[in-house]
């Protein structure tokens, strides 16, 4: 007897296979349409990457501008204690 999980996995694989065959057939029959759709998707993805990169660059620029000139300003009120052990 096949378990319910195995049936669900088999059904998922079957539906995925049908979808892949269907997409392959549509791409074969309508290559211009799918080439255009793929180009639009890549264009939108590229524009999204560019806008995200610009936002990061601008945020970094703002952080650099707001940072004080003293490179050790972040160490204010910080003391480093080193315990030296000479028991070797």
C-alpha positions, -999 to +999 in steps of 0.1 A: +000+000+000+013+034-010+013+060+018-005+093+014+029+113+014+041+092-015+009+099-034+012+136-028+048+136-039+039+116-071+010+140-078+033+170-074+059+155-097+032+147-122+018+183-122+053+197-125+060+175-154+028+185-172+036+222-165+071+218-180+058+200-211+031+227-215+056+255-212+080+238-235+053+234-261+041+270-258+077+282-262+081+261-293+049+273-308+052+310-297+089+318-294+086+355-300+060+360-273+081+341-247+113+358-258+096+392-252+083+381-219+117+368-208+133+401-220+108+421-200+114+400-169+152+404-172+148+442-178+127+446-147+151+425-127+181+445-139+163+478-131+155+465-096+191+455-090+203+489-102+179+508-080+188+487-050+225+493-056+219+531-060+200+532-027+228+514-009+254+537-024+234+568-013+228+554+022+265+547+025+273+582+013+250+596+039+265+575+067+300+586+056+289+623+056+273+620+091+304+602+106+327+625+127+361+631+113+379+616+143+385+579+134+386+569+171+353+586+181+335+553+184+360+543+210+350+570+234+345+556+270+359+522+259+387+506+279+404+474+269+416+452+297+442+425+289+449+399+315+485+387+311+492+353+326+529+345+332+522+310+346+537+289+319 
